[in-house]
Amino acid sequence: MPSGLQQLEVLRNRARLLHPETSHYMLFSKSGFDEHVAARAAQDGTVTLVDFADMD
């Protein structure tokens, strides 16, 4: 199942506890990302998506 917005939001919420003003988010996935999280990452420069093919 592709990773989605829920994983990104969990990551954002946890990051706010540590460094709320200086966060960059990286999501790694073996099964890719759904269209919602891909669209969010395309609009948000603080989000990087890395799928299995990129890890080669």
Biopython code that builds the backbone (N, CA, C, O; Angstrom):
import numpy as np
from Bio.PDB.StructureBuilder import StructureBuilder

atoms = [
    (1, "MET", "N", (0.844, -1.175, 0.000)),
    (1, "MET", "CA", (0.000, 0.000, 0.000)),
    (1, "MET", "C", (0.894, 1.246, 0.000)),
    (1, "MET", "O", (1.803, 1.345, 0.825)),
    (2, "PRO", "N", (0.658, 2.179, -0.893)),
    (2, "PRO", "CA", (1.465, 3.402, -0.933)),
    (2, "PRO", "C", (1.295, 4.247, 0.327)),
    (2, "PRO", "O", (0.232, 4.269, 0.947)),
    (3, "SER", "N", (2.367, 4.936, 0.682)),
    (3, "SER", "CA", (2.319, 5.837, 1.829)),
    (3, "SER", "C", (1.452, 7.041, 1.497)),
    (3, "SER", "O", (1.402, 7.477, 0.347)),
    (4, "GLY", "N", (0.766, 7.578, 2.503)),
    (4, "GLY", "CA", (-0.159, 8.675, 2.265)),
    (4, "GLY", "C", (0.024, 9.838, 3.217)),
    (4, "GLY", "O", (1.018, 9.927, 3.937)),
    (5, "LEU", "N", (-0.952, 10.723, 3.205)),
    (5, "LEU", "CA", (-0.906, 11.930, 4.016)),
    (5, "LEU", "C", (-0.838, 11.641, 5.512)),
    (5, "LEU", "O", (-0.266, 12.429, 6.264)),
    (6, "GLN", "N", (-1.403, 10.539, 5.947)),
    (6, "GLN", "CA", (-1.384, 10.224, 7.377)),
    (6, "GLN", "C", (0.052, 10.109, 7.884)),
    (6, "GLN", "O", (0.365, 10.613, 8.963)),
    (7, "GLN", "N", (0.920, 9.458, 7.129)),
    (7, "GLN", "CA", (2.313, 9.321, 7.546)),
    (7, "GLN", "C", (3.010, 10.679, 7.601)),
    (7, "GLN", "O", (3.807, 10.935, 8.504)),
    (8, "LEU", "N", (2.711, 11.543, 6.638)),
    (8, "LEU", "CA", (3.302, 12.879, 6.638)),
    (8, "LEU", "C", (2.822, 13.686, 7.840)),
    (8, "LEU", "O", (3.617, 14.376, 8.478)),
    (9, "GLU", "N", (1.552, 13.609, 8.150)),
    (9, "GLU", "CA", (1.016, 14.373, 9.288)),
    (9, "GLU", "C", (1.571, 13.871, 10.618)),
    (9, "GLU", "O", (1.833, 14.672, 11.515)),
    (10, "VAL", "N", (1.753, 12.573, 10.760)),
    (10, "VAL", "CA", (2.363, 12.023, 11.977)),
    (10, "VAL", "C", (3.783, 12.564, 12.117)),
    (10, "VAL", "O", (4.194, 12.969, 13.205)),
    (11, "LEU", "N", (4.529, 12.570, 11.017)),
    (11, "LEU", "CA", (5.891, 13.085, 11.038)),
    (11, "LEU", "C", (5.914, 14.565, 11.408)),
    (11, "LEU", "O", (6.739, 14.985, 12.220)),
    (12, "ARG", "N", (5.027, 15.354, 10.826)),
    (12, "ARG", "CA", (4.955, 16.789, 11.140)),
    (12, "ARG", "C", (4.628, 17.022, 12.621)),
    (12, "ARG", "O", (5.245, 17.869, 13.266)),
    (13, "ASN", "N", (3.678, 16.284, 13.146)),
    (13, "ASN", "CA", (3.286, 16.452, 14.554)),
    (13, "ASN", "C", (4.435, 16.113, 15.498)),
    (13, "ASN", "O", (4.632, 16.792, 16.506)),
    (14, "ARG", "N", (5.181, 15.085, 15.182)),
    (14, "ARG", "CA", (6.313, 14.713, 16.033)),
    (14, "ARG", "C", (7.442, 15.729, 15.916)),
    (14, "ARG", "O", (8.112, 16.028, 16.904)),
    (15, "ALA", "N", (7.654, 16.256, 14.728)),
    (15, "ALA", "CA", (8.720, 17.244, 14.534)),
    (15, "ALA", "C", (8.423, 18.530, 15.286)),
    (15, "ALA", "O", (9.343, 19.182, 15.779)),
    (16, "ARG", "N", (7.157, 18.904, 15.382)),
    (16, "ARG", "CA", (6.784, 20.120, 16.115)),
    (16, "ARG", "C", (7.223, 20.071, 17.578)),
    (16, "ARG", "O", (7.458, 21.111, 18.194)),
    (17, "LEU", "N", (7.331, 18.888, 18.122)),
    (17, "LEU", "CA", (7.759, 18.735, 19.513)),
    (17, "LEU", "C", (9.238, 19.063, 19.681)),
    (17, "LEU", "O", (9.665, 19.455, 20.767)),
    (18, "LEU", "N", (10.018, 18.907, 18.624)),
    (18, "LEU", "CA", (11.462, 19.088, 18.717)),
    (18, "LEU", "C", (11.946, 20.421, 18.157)),
    (18, "LEU", "O", (12.573, 21.209, 18.866)),
    (19, "HIS", "N", (11.655, 20.667, 16.895)),
    (19, "HIS", "CA", (12.169, 21.858, 16.208)),
    (19, "HIS", "C", (11.080, 22.443, 15.310)),
    (19, "HIS", "O", (11.141, 22.292, 14.090)),
    (20, "PRO", "N", (10.108, 23.092, 15.884)),
    (20, "PRO", "CA", (8.962, 23.545, 15.090)),
    (20, "PRO", "C", (9.284, 24.558, 14.008)),
    (20, "PRO", "O", (8.569, 24.630, 13.009)),
    (21, "GLU", "N", (10.330, 25.335, 14.174)),
    (21, "GLU", "CA", (10.595, 26.381, 13.196)),
    (21, "GLU", "C", (11.579, 25.967, 12.103)),
    (21, "GLU", "O", (11.702, 26.674, 11.103)),
    (22, "THR", "N", (12.271, 24.863, 12.258)),
    (22, "THR", "CA", (13.286, 24.469, 11.278)),
    (22, "THR", "C", (13.149, 23.002, 10.897)),
    (22, "THR", "O", (14.048, 22.209, 11.175)),
    (23, "SER", "N", (12.070, 22.639, 10.281)),
    (23, "SER", "CA", (11.852, 21.235, 9.953)),
    (23, "SER", "C", (11.832, 21.009, 8.451)),
    (23, "SER", "O", (11.296, 21.816, 7.691)),
    (24, "HIS", "N", (12.425, 19.900, 8.041)),
    (24, "HIS", "CA", (12.325, 19.391, 6.677)),
    (24, "HIS", "C", (11.930, 17.931, 6.836)),
    (24, "HIS", "O", (12.476, 17.225, 7.683)),
    (25, "TYR", "N", (10.995, 17.484, 6.033)),
    (25, "TYR", "CA", (10.417, 16.155, 6.208)),
    (25, "TYR", "C", (10.807, 15.255, 5.045)),
    (25, "TYR", "O", (10.685, 15.642, 3.882)),
    (26, "MET", "N", (11.279, 14.046, 5.365)),
    (26, "MET", "CA", (11.606, 13.053, 4.350)),
    (26, "MET", "C", (10.816, 11.788, 4.653)),
    (26, "MET", "O", (10.891, 11.238, 5.752)),
    (27, "LEU", "N", (10.066, 11.342, 3.667)),
    (27, "LEU", "CA", (9.322, 10.085, 3.785)),
    (27, "LEU", "C", (9.955, 9.075, 2.846)),
    (27, "LEU", "O", (10.216, 9.380, 1.682)),
    (28, "PHE", "N", (10.201, 7.876, 3.348)),
    (28, "PHE", "CA", (10.766, 6.788, 2.570)),
    (28, "PHE", "C", (9.706, 5.705, 2.430)),
    (28, "PHE", "O", (8.982, 5.409, 3.381)),
    (29, "SER", "N", (9.618, 5.111, 1.237)),
    (29, "SER", "CA", (8.607, 4.082, 1.018)),
    (29, "SER", "C", (9.070, 3.068, -0.020)),
    (29, "SER", "O", (9.608, 3.433, -1.065)),
    (30, "LYS", "N", (8.853, 1.790, 0.283)),
    (30, "LYS", "CA", (9.125, 0.738, -0.694)),
    (30, "LYS", "C", (7.996, 0.623, -1.708)),
    (30, "LYS", "O", (8.213, 0.164, -2.830)),
    (31, "SER", "N", (6.795, 1.034, -1.324)),
    (31, "SER", "CA", (5.634, 0.839, -2.198)),
    (31, "SER", "C", (5.155, 2.129, -2.861)),
    (31, "SER", "O", (4.074, 2.151, -3.449)),
    (32, "GLY", "N", (5.930, 3.191, -2.778)),
    (32, "GLY", "CA", (5.553, 4.442, -3.427)),
    (32, "GLY", "C", (4.663, 5.305, -2.551)),
    (32, "GLY", "O", (4.502, 5.051, -1.357)),
    (33, "PHE", "N", (4.086, 6.337, -3.170)),
    (33, "PHE", "CA", (3.279, 7.315, -2.452)),
    (33, "PHE", "C", (1.968, 7.531, -3.193)),
    (33, "PHE", "O", (1.929, 7.494, -4.423)),
    (34, "ASP", "N", (0.897, 7.757, -2.442)),
    (34, "ASP", "CA", (-0.381, 8.019, -3.105)),
    (34, "ASP", "C", (-0.379, 9.435, -3.680)),
    (34, "ASP", "O", (0.499, 10.244, -3.378)),
    (35, "GLU", "N", (-1.378, 9.715, -4.510)),
    (35, "GLU", "CA", (-1.419, 10.996, -5.226)),
    (35, "GLU", "C", (-1.575, 12.192, -4.295)),
    (35, "GLU", "O", (-1.149, 13.294, -4.639)),
    (36, "HIS", "N", (-2.172, 12.001, -3.134)),
    (36, "HIS", "CA", (-2.386, 13.103, -2.200)),
    (36, "HIS", "C", (-1.069, 13.584, -1.584)),
    (36, "HIS", "O", (-0.802, 14.784, -1.532)),
    (37, "VAL", "N", (-0.261, 12.645, -1.126)),
    (37, "VAL", "CA", (1.010, 13.044, -0.526)),
    (37, "VAL", "C", (1.985, 13.525, -1.601)),
    (37, "VAL", "O", (2.800, 14.409, -1.336)),
    (38, "ALA", "N", (1.918, 12.968, -2.791)),
    (38, "ALA", "CA", (2.772, 13.441, -3.892)),
    (38, "ALA", "C", (2.422, 14.877, -4.261)),
    (38, "ALA", "O", (3.316, 15.683, -4.517)),
    (39, "ALA", "N", (1.138, 15.204, -4.292)),
    (39, "ALA", "CA", (0.707, 16.568, -4.598)),
    (39, "ALA", "C", (1.155, 17.528, -3.503)),
    (39, "ALA", "O", (1.601, 18.637, -3.796)),
    (40, "ARG", "N", (1.039, 17.112, -2.246)),
    (40, "ARG", "CA", (1.466, 17.963, -1.134)),
    (40, "ARG", "C", (2.967, 18.214, -1.208)),
    (40, "ARG", "O", (3.415, 19.341, -0.996)),
    (41, "ALA", "N", (3.745, 17.185, -1.504)),
    (41, "ALA", "CA", (5.199, 17.337, -1.594)),
    (41, "ALA", "C", (5.585, 18.248, -2.756)),
    (41, "ALA", "O", (6.555, 19.000, -2.659)),
    (42, "ALA", "N", (4.839, 18.187, -3.842)),
    (42, "ALA", "CA", (5.120, 19.049, -4.993)),
    (42, "ALA", "C", (4.893, 20.521, -4.663)),
    (42, "ALA", "O", (5.556, 21.392, -5.226)),
    (43, "GLN", "N", (3.965, 20.801, -3.760)),
    (43, "GLN", "CA", (3.639, 22.172, -3.378)),
    (43, "GLN", "C", (4.469, 22.674, -2.201)),
    (43, "GLN", "O", (4.605, 23.883, -2.014)),
    (44, "ASP", "N", (5.018, 21.770, -1.415)),
    (44, "ASP", "CA", (5.694, 22.122, -0.171)),
    (44, "ASP", "C", (7.181, 21.784, -0.271)),
    (44, "ASP", "O", (7.551, 20.611, -0.315)),
    (45, "GLY", "N", (8.017, 22.789, -0.307)),
    (45, "GLY", "CA", (9.454, 22.594, -0.431)),
    (45, "GLY", "C", (10.121, 21.961, 0.775)),
    (45, "GLY", "O", (11.307, 21.636, 0.720)),
    (46, "THR", "N", (9.383, 21.777, 1.868)),
    (46, "THR", "CA", (9.966, 21.158, 3.057)),
    (46, "THR", "C", (9.714, 19.652, 3.111)),
    (46, "THR", "O", (10.066, 19.001, 4.094)),
    (47, "VAL", "N", (9.110, 19.100, 2.066)),
    (47, "VAL", "CA", (8.793, 17.668, 2.030)),
    (47, "VAL", "C", (9.541, 17.010, 0.877)),
    (47, "VAL", "O", (9.447, 17.455, -0.267)),
    (48, "THR", "N", (10.286, 15.947, 1.183)),
    (48, "THR", "CA", (10.981, 15.159, 0.179)),
    (48, "THR", "C", (10.474, 13.729, 0.261)),
    (48, "THR", "O", (10.416, 13.143, 1.342)),
    (49, "LEU", "N", (10.108, 13.172, -0.885)),
    (49, "LEU", "CA", (9.648, 11.784, -0.955)),
    (49, "LEU", "C", (10.732, 10.946, -1.610)),
    (49, "LEU", "O", (11.269, 11.323, -2.651)),
    (50, "VAL", "N", (11.055, 9.807, -1.001)),
    (50, "VAL", "CA", (12.067, 8.910, -1.529)),
    (50, "VAL", "C", (11.436, 7.534, -1.634)),
    (50, "VAL", "O", (11.084, 6.926, -0.623)),
    (51, "ASP", "N", (11.291, 7.039, -2.871)),
    (51, "ASP", "CA", (10.737, 5.687, -3.006)),
    (51, "ASP", "C", (11.864, 4.693, -3.254)),
    (51, "ASP", "O", (13.023, 5.078, -3.412)),
    (52, "PHE", "N", (11.518, 3.433, -3.286)),
    (52, "PHE", "CA", (12.505, 2.360, -3.377)),
    (52, "PHE", "C", (13.405, 2.510, -4.596)),
    (52, "PHE", "O", (14.606, 2.253, -4.507)),
    (53, "ALA", "N", (12.850, 2.919, -5.727)),
    (53, "ALA", "CA", (13.637, 3.088, -6.945)),
    (53, "ALA", "C", (14.700, 4.176, -6.778)),
    (53, "ALA", "O", (15.773, 4.087, -7.375)),
    (54, "ASP", "N", (14.414, 5.194, -5.977)),
    (54, "ASP", "CA", (15.385, 6.271, -5.733)),
    (54, "ASP", "C", (16.534, 5.825, -4.847)),
    (54, "ASP", "O", (17.590, 6.458, -4.835)),
    (55, "MET", "N", (16.343, 4.748, -4.109)),
    (55, "MET", "CA", (17.365, 4.262, -3.179)),
    (55, "MET", "C", (18.428, 3.405, -3.859)),
    (55, "MET", "O", (19.395, 2.981, -3.225)),
    (56, "ASP", "N", (18.246, 3.160, -5.115)),
    (56, "ASP", "CA", (19.167, 2.295, -5.866)),
    (56, "ASP", "C", (20.522, 2.889, -6.042)),
    (56, "ASP", "O", (21.393, 2.270, -6.653)),
]
sb = StructureBuilder()
sb.init_structure("model")
sb.init_model(0)
sb.init_chain("A")
sb.init_seg("    ")
for serial, (resi, resn, name, xyz) in enumerate(atoms, 1):
    if name == "N":
        sb.init_residue(resn, " ", resi, " ")
    sb.init_atom(name, np.array(xyz, "f"), 0.0, 1.0, " ", f" {name:<3s}", serial, name[0])
structure = sb.get_structure()
